[in-house]
Structures are given as C-alpha cells and as structure tokens.
C-alpha cells in the first residue's frame, strides 16, 4: 500500500520528546526523535547508513547524535560530522534522512515527503489543546491493529456509536437513532465533514455528569483533512437553544500509519465545563479510554482480521447512505496518493 507522504502526520504530543532519543515508526520507517539543548525537536532516520544500527540507542553529545555501533556522529540536519574510525574521512553518503518536525499547540507534526513542500499552514487547527483557561484537556495515545483508513471510516461515520458505545459515548440506539438522528456531510477542496443532529435526546453516559438536564439537542461535526487528521466538535444544549450555549467538547483524532496494518491513534479531548474538577478529568479520560481501547479498537481490529486485506473497496462492501463522507474522504485521499506517485 502506498502512503501519502507530502502531508503532515502527528508524531506525538510535546511531552513525548525530550533529550532522551526515542524511535517511532511512521509509514513503515523507523524515525529518531530528540530535542536539542535549546529545546527544538528533531526528526531523522533511525538507521545509521553504515551498518543500520538504531540511532536512538546512541548518545547525545550536545546536539549531535552518536551511533551506538561504530561512533559516527550526525548533526541535527542528518549530516555526518565525525568519523572516529581509520583515517577519519567522512563518506559522502554518510547521512541520515532529515524530516521536517513542527511543534504547535503542544503537538508534534512530521512531514515524511519532499521537505521543500512542507508548509506549516497546512497543519490542522489544534489550538484548544493549549487553551487551558477555556477548556479542561486530556491527551492520549492508542495503538490500533488495523489499517489507518479503517480508523478514518470509523470516525467519519459515527452512526456506529449507539451500537458499539451504548454505555460510554454513544448511548442507546433508542436515544439517538430513535430520536430521529439527522446525518449529513459537507466537502470542500481540502476536507470532508460529517454532521449529526438529534433534537431533545437523553444525554449519553459520557455527558450525564456534565449536562444537568434530562434531554438536550446534540450536535456533532467531524472534519477530516489529508492524510488522516480529524477534528471533532460535540455539543449539547438545552432543547431549542443555540449551539454553544451548553456543554461543548472539542476533540482531535490524529492518525499516523505505522505500517499497512497498524496505526498510531493520538487523541485529545476537552470540555468547557467543570474545568478545574479533577474528578471530571478522571471521568472524561476513563470514558474516552473505554470507548477507544475497549470498544472501537477491538471492533476495527476484528474487521481488519476478517477482511484479509487493507484494500476495502476490492471486497466490494455494501454501502449505506451514511457512508457518503467516508467514501468521499477515501476517494480524495486515493487521488492525492495517485497524483503524488506520478
């Protein structure tokens, strides 16, 4: 499977990268990450070009990383600057591939393609992650044993929620589908958004501790942009009241392929109520982890195992009217990958 390379992928949260070198695999490639003495995050290939030793096992000497096998040293641009062996001559090919790495709003973004095309303006908006005066925010990471596009499908089509998440973030089917859920989608040149509206429905188990009334109007939007970053906004207001007048939950679902059948799932969730409430913090994360780790991930992984391939469309799946957003995003992504491969 080809991946879109000329795009931004989440490489983790700011706290994930420090002066201790680490390795993460993105798009099938092991990547070395660490911070310079000035705090700047750096990303390069994790394979020494000499004998392919894992560079994250080496030592930092200032901002230079030393190979743990034969001691070659590389600067933050990936260029070999010291060879302790033999005559000390540095081979011209002694380089690590350097990847643009941008830190914004507590989030790290990596560009795995042509570095000259890496425009930070293309990064999805994540401002709420650092707006701690307006929101209580929780961050997490999950390993999904499935192709990243299956996770995209799961997020862009939330009609699964009442069936997969009845006791967490979905509520019972009678409370949403039975209340006449309205499902829609919007698309522009760079994004696809699925939308949901339920009037006068009971709050889901996740919302009950935050929303004081027996019913409310539920609104959800899920916006996808290439290659696999999704921003969600969920709100519940008193029936008939304008959006934003009640509980608002912004969320991020940032997907980065590890390989064809494994995905990094970085998630952020926030709320605009009970901001300084530690019990609410714990409850918010508990609901999220239960939904993502115990409900979504096993279901998506089971589907992947049943499929026997990462090419969903080759299996000619039955399509429902609520699949419009997922298919629009898949076709947009496929067109970008095809264009990049020319």
N, C-alpha and C positions, 0 to 999 in steps of 0.2 A: 504493500500500500504506500502510495506517495503522500507525504505530508506537505501542507502549505508552509513554506519556510520564510517567505518575506512578509512576516506579520509578527506581532508581539504576543508572547506567551508569558503567563505568570510563572516566575521562577521561585516564588515563595514570599513569605512576609519578611519585613525588615529584620525582625529579631532572629530569623533563621540563619543569617550570615554574619559571621564575626571574624576575629583574627585567627580562628582555627579553621584551616582549609577543610572544605567538605566537597563531596561529589553527589550530584543528582543526574539522573538520566532523562534527557528530553529528546523526543523524536528519534529514539534509538541511539543517541550519542551521549557518552558519559561527559559531564561538564564539571569542571573545577570552579569553585567559587570561594572567595575570601574578601576581606576588607583590607585596604591599605592602612598605613599608620594614620592617615588623615581621615579615615572612615569611609572612603569611597569603595563601593562594591565592585568586584572584578569577576569576569567570567571568561574562561578559556577551555580549550580541550583538556580533558583529564588524562590523555595518553601521551607520555613522553615519546617524541619521534625517534628516539634511539632504540629502546627495547620495549616501548609501550607500557612502561611502569605506570601505576596510578599516581598521578602527581599530588593528589590530596593527602597522600601518606608522607609527603616530603615536609621539609621545614621552611618556614618563612624567615628570610634574612632581610629585615626592613620590609620593603615592598616586593622583593624578589623571592620567587618560589624555587626551592632546590629539589631536584629529582631525588627520590629516596634510594635509587638503584646505583647510579654512577655519578651523581653530583652535578649534572648540568643545571645551570641556573637560568631562569627566564624572567623577564620583566613583565610588567602589567599589560603590555601590548602583545605578549607571547613570543618576543624575540629572545633567543639565547644570548646571554651577555657574559657567560663564563663557562669554560670547559676545563675542569681540573685534571683531565686525562692527557697523557702523552705530551705532544708539543703545545697543547692548549689551543690549537686552531679551532675556530668555530665553523662547522659546516654550514653552508648557505641554506640548506634545507632544515636546519635545526630551529624549528618554530612550532609554537602551539597556536592553533586557531583561536583568534580573539573574537568574542561575541559581545556586541553592544549590550550593556546592562544598565537599565534606568531604574532609579528609586523614586517613587512618587506616592505620597499619601500612605506611607507605611507598607507599600507593596513593591516587589521587585519584578521587573519585566525584562525578558531576554528576547533578542532578535537572532534567529538561527540561520538567516539567509544572507543576502547581499548587504553588507554593513553600510554601503553608501545610500541605501534606500530606507534606513532605519529612522523614521520620523516620529519623535515622541508625541506629536499631536494626534497620532492615530490610536493612542492608548485609551482604553475605555475609562470613563469617569469613575473614580473611586473616592471622591472627596469625603464622603461621610465616615470613612474609616478613621479619620483623624479629627473629626468634629465632636470631641468628647464633651463639649459643653451643651450640645444639642441631642446627642444620642449615647446610649449605652451600647458598646460594641464588643462582640466576641469574634475571635478568629480561629480557624481550624484547618485541618488537612486530613484527607481521606485517600486511601489507595483503592481504586476501583478495578476489579479484574474483568475489564471489558473494554472494547474499543471506545474511544472518546466520543464518536458520533452517536453511539447508543446513549451516552450520558446526555448529550445535547438533545436528543429526541425526548428523553425523559423530562428534561427541564422545560422544553418548549411546548410540551403537551401535558398540562397539569390536570387533565381530566382523570388521570390515574390516581390522584391524591385520595379521593374518598374510599378507594378500594385497597390501596397499598398502605395508607396512613390514617385509618379511621380513628385511632386512639392517640394520634400525635398532632400532625399539622394539617390533616385532611378533613377530619370529622366524618360523620356517617354519610353515605350516599343520599339518604333522605333529606339531610340538612342542606345539601348543595344542589345536586342534580335534581332532587325532588322539589327544590325551591325555584327551579327554572333557571339554571345557570346559563348565562349568555356568554358564548365563546366567540372571539373574533381575532383577526390578525391584521397587522399593518406591515408594510415593507417599503423601504426606500433604496437608494443606490448602495448603501453600505450596511444595512441592518434589517433584521426581521423581528417583529414584536408580536407575541401572543397576548391576548387580553381576556379577562374573565370578570363577570359581574353577577353577584347574587344579591337580590334585594331581600331585606328582612329575614336573614337566616340566623340560626343559632351560631355563636362563636365556636370555633374549633377548640379542642383541648389546649392547644398552644396559646390561644388568645384569651381563654377564660380568666386566667389570673391578671390579665392586663386590661380587659374590656369589661366594664361593670354592668352593662345592660344585658337583658335576656336575648335580644336579637339586634342585628345591625346590617348595614349594607356593606358587603365585602367586594373590594376591588383589587385585582391583581394585574400587573403587567410584567412580562418577562421579555427583555430585549437582548437579542443575540447580535454579536458582530464578529467577523472573522478574526482568527480562525475558530476560536471556541471560548469566548468570554461572554458571560451573561450577567446582566444586571436586572434585579427583580425589585419590585415595589409592591408591598401588600398593605392595604389599609382597611380598617373597619370603622364606620361612622354610625352615629345614631340614624335610624331609618329616615331617609329623605333629606339628610344633612349633606352639605358639600364635602367633597373629598378633602382629606387633610384635617378635618375637624375632630377626628378621634385618634385612634391608635394608628401609627404609621411604622412599618417595618421595612427598611431598605435592606437588601441582601445582594451579595455577589456570589457567583458560581463561576470560578475561573478554572478551566480545564486545560491541562497540558499533557499531550500524549507522552507516555514513557516509551511505549512501542505499540505495535498494532493492537495488542490485546490487554494493555494495562494503561491506566490513566491516573495522573495526579489530579486530585479534586481539592482545590483551595477554596474555602468558603468563609464569607464574612456575613454576620447578621447583626442588625442594630434595631433599637426601638427608641421611640421618642417619649416614652412614659417610664416612670419608676427608674429614672436614670441612675440614681445613687443607691440602689437597692441590691445588696449582694445576693439575697435570696432569689430575686428576679433574674439576676445574672446567671446563677446556677441553673435555674429552671429553663431559661432560654437556651443555654447550651445543651442541657440534658435532652430537651425536645429535639433540637437540631441533630444531635448525635444519634439519638434513637431513630429518627426519620432517615438520616443519610446512611448510617452504618448498619442498622439492623433491618431496615425495610427496603430502601432504594437499592443499595449496593448488592445485597443477595439476589434481588429480583433481576437487576440488569445483568449480573454475572451469570445467572441461570439462563437468561435469554441468550447471552453470548455463547454459552456452552451448547445450547440446543441448536443454534444456528450452524455451527461448524465452519463459519466463515465470518470475515469482517465486512463483506460486501452485502449489505442488507438487500439492496434492490435486485441482486442476482437471484434472490429467493422468491421474487415476485410476491411480496407481502400484500395482504388485503389492506386497503387504505380506507380510512374513515374520513368524514367531513372535518373532524377535529385534527387531522394530520396535515392540514394546509401549511401551517407555519413550519413544521419540521421538514416537510418536503421542500419548501421554498428555501430554507437555510441550507439543506443538503445540496440542492442544485446550484445555489450561489457559490458554496464552498468548492464544489467539484469544478465549476467553471474557472475559479481562481487557480486551482491546482493545475488544471489543464493548460491554462494560459501561461503559468509560470514554467511549465515543463517544455514549452516550445523553444 
